[in-house]
């Protein structure tokens, strides 16, 4: 086999492996993807019972209190 054909075969094999890995990763992450709900959206539409959700938004200045131990947050 000529070197040109060897490079082409190697390139095609690498491309197929890369596409396969990307598809495998995408299918594994499909169910694990979690999206943020804003407080307004969460109040308007209730998620199904038992479903884990992430709440995102801005925190009001001065509303977070940290304890002296540095671990506890209220």
Buried (B, 14 or more C-beta within 10 A) or exposed (E): EEEEEEEEEEEEEEEEEEEEEEEEEEEEEEEEEEEEBEEEBBEEEEEEEEEEBEEEEEEEEEEEEEEEEEEEEE
